[in-house]
């Protein structure tokens, strides 16, 4: 497992966050929306989770090649919802992977949207494969639905071998200050304003996580339902599609409690503002 305290990471190269799992994203210093495509390599087979946007494709593919695999070893592309920052590069990936048996896996409510990106590959609903993907080695990815967090077809992906939970937009954030791994201070638990850090940190990731969840998730109920499902999973790491990765259970517990207490998520925030 990667050391979350490690600094001076080279974001121009892939970063292995757990056994066989590589961050292959693009650190765009001019943008606050940092996207995190992930590559899972198991023997001579590979899958990509939330492959990224069309503009980011050259960077993502360069990092996939730097891992040391051939694009043709990628058998499956997994899309946890249908936003363009995940799906925009589908035609590029299809072209360079060039496999007749390449599959796109997603939840059935996403298919009417994702078909507008895909040129050639069949799109398979996760419910038709019992919400699991199994590598040839037996390694399993389990898919857990998180409806309306933020789309009707949103889901998250759990790698049983490493305990990594890919949470899509849940736990994500929008901010120009970014590191791939993030830690919190114990004092974050009691903080309520997020404007002045009690331990003197110059940047508060909690503030931006909360703001992003309030803006992107559809409602209090949808976010809490997703968090309830996440709490039931024996994960060791949270790897969102935006923002930073969290490896410490104490940090993840703080974030879950903070998000669960929100009352102004999505439409509920609009209603309160109007009241």
N, C-alpha and C positions, 0 to 999 in steps of 0.2 A: 504493500500500500504506500502511496506517495506521502512524503512528509509535508504537511500543510504549512509548516513554518519555513520551508525552503524558499530562498529568495534568488534573484538573478536568473530566473527561468528564461529560456530563449523562446519567445513567442513566434519566432520565424520558423520554428521546427515543431513537429508533433510532440506532445507531452503525454507520456504513459501515466495515467492516473490510477490504474489498478492492473492486475494481470491481464494482458491482452487487450486492454481498453485504452484507446488513444484519443486525446483531444486533438482535433484537426481543424480548429476554428481560425478565425481571422481577428487579430487584435487591431481594430481600427481606432487609432487614438483620436481621430476627429469626430467619431460617432459615440453616442452614449449607449447604443443598443448593440452590445457585443454578443454575437451568435456563437453557439457551441455545438457544431456537428461532432459526433463521436463515431469512431471506427472500432469495431470489436473483431479481433483476429483470433481464430481458434483453429490451430493446425493450418491446413491449406484452404480454409473457408473463412470468409469475412462478411460482415454486414455493416451497414452505415445507418446511424440513427439521426434523423432530422438533418439531411445532407447540406442544407444551406441555400443561400440566394444565388441567382445567376451571376451578379457581379463578384461574389466571393468564390465562385467555382475554381478559378485558376489557383488560388491560394489553398483551398481545401484539397484539390487533387494533387498539388505539389506535395502537401504534407502526407497524403495517403501513400504516394510513391516513396517518400522519405522513410516511411515505416518499413518499407522493404517488400511490399506485396505487389503483385500484378493486379491491375484493375479487374481483370477477368476472374479473379478469385472471389470477387464480391457477388454473392448469390442473391442478396435480399437488401432492399431499401425499406426502412421503417419510418413512417411519418406519423407523429403523435397528434398532429392536427394539420390544417391545410393552409396556413399562412404562407405568403411568398418568401419570407425569410427562411423557411424550412424547405419549401417545395420548388422554388424558382429554378434550381439547377437540375431538376429531374431530366430534361432532355439532354443536357450535357453529360450527365452520369450514364444515361442509357447509351449514348453514342460511344463513350470511351470504354465502358464495361463490355459492350458488344456481346452479350449472351442471350441466346434465344430463350433460356429458361429463367432470366432475371425476373424477380417478382417484387412488387410493391405491396407492403403490408400496412394496413391502417384499419381504423374502425369504420363500420359501414356508413355512418352518417357523413364521413369525410369523402367518400368515393365520388359523389356527384361533382365535387369541387376539384379534387386531385386529378380527375380525368382530363381537365383542361390543361394540365401541365404535361402529363405523360403522353409520349408519342407512340410507344410500341409495346410496353410491358403490361402484363395483366395485373390488375389491382385486386388484391385478396383481402377480404374482411377477416379480422382477427377472430371473430366468433366462429368462423368455419374451420379454424384449426385449434379450437378449444382454448383460445387466448394464450397460446404458447408457441414459441419457436424453438426447435431443438436442433442444435448443431449435430453433425455426423458423430462427434465424440460423445454426445449425450448431454453436453452443456445446454442449460435451458434459460430462455428468456420468457418471463411471464408478463402478460399485459393486464393492467388493472384500469378499468374505465373510471374516468373522473368527469362525468358529463357537466357541460356548461362551465368548466374551469380550463379554458374559457369557451370552447365551442361545444356543440352538442356531441361531437364525436371525439372529444379529447380523452386521451388515456396516458398512462405512464408505464414505464418498462423496468422490470426488476431482473438483474442478472444474478441468478442463484449462486453461481460459483464465487463471485467476489463480494456480493452484497451491495453492489452499486445500484442505486435507484435513479433512473433518468426521469426527471419530473417535468420536462417540457417547460411551460411558462410558470408553473408553481415554484416558488422560491426565487424567481427571476427578478431582475431589476434593470432599470435604465439609469446609467450614470457614466460620465466620462472617466472618472477615476476607477480603475479596475485592476484586479489581480485574479489569476485563475483560481487560486485557493484563498479562502477567507476564514478568519477566526474572529470571535467576539470576546469581549472582556466580561467577567462575571457581573460587573456593574451594569451591563446592558439590560439585565433582567429587570431592574427597578427603574430604568430610565423611561420617561414618558414624553419628554419634549423633543428630544433628538436634535436640538439646536445647539446645545453646549455639552460636549462629551464629559462625563464625570471623571474620566481618566486621561483627558487631554488629547484624545485622538483628533486629528485634523479632518477625518472623513468618517461619517456614520453610514455604514452600509444598511443598517436596519431602516433608517429613514427612507431610503430609496426602494428597498424591498417592499415596505408597507405601501408606499405611494404607487408603485407599479401594480401590486396586487389589487389595490382599490380601483385603479383605472382599467385594468385588463380583465379581471374576473367579472362575471356577470352579476353576482349577488353574494350576500353573506352566506346564504344557504348552500350555494354551489361550492364556495371555497371551503366552508366547514365540512361539507360532505367529503371533499377531496382529502382534507387533512385527516379526517377519521379513517379513511382508507389507507393513507400513508402510515399512520400510527400503528396499523395492524401488520405492517410489513417488517421483517427482521433485517433492515438495511444497515449498512455500515458507512455509507457515503451518499450524499445528495448531489446529483449532477444535473443542474437545470440547463435549459436551452439558451437562456440569457443569464447574464450575471456570473457569479462565482460559485465554485464548488465548496461544499462544507463536509468536513470529515469527522468533526468532533460531535459526539452525541449531545454534549451539554449545549453546544451552540445551536444545534438543530432543534433541541427541545425549547430553547428560548424563542426561536423564530416561530415555531408552531404555536406556542402559547400567545405570542404577540398577534399573529395572524388570526387565530381563533377568536380573539377578543374584539376584532374589528367590527364595526357596525355600519360603516359607510362604504361598503364594497359595491361597485357597479351601480345598478339601478337603485339599490338602497341608499347609496350616497346621494344620488340625484333627488330622491324623495325627501331626504332629510334637508338638503339645501333649500328645496322649495318650501319646506315647512317652516 
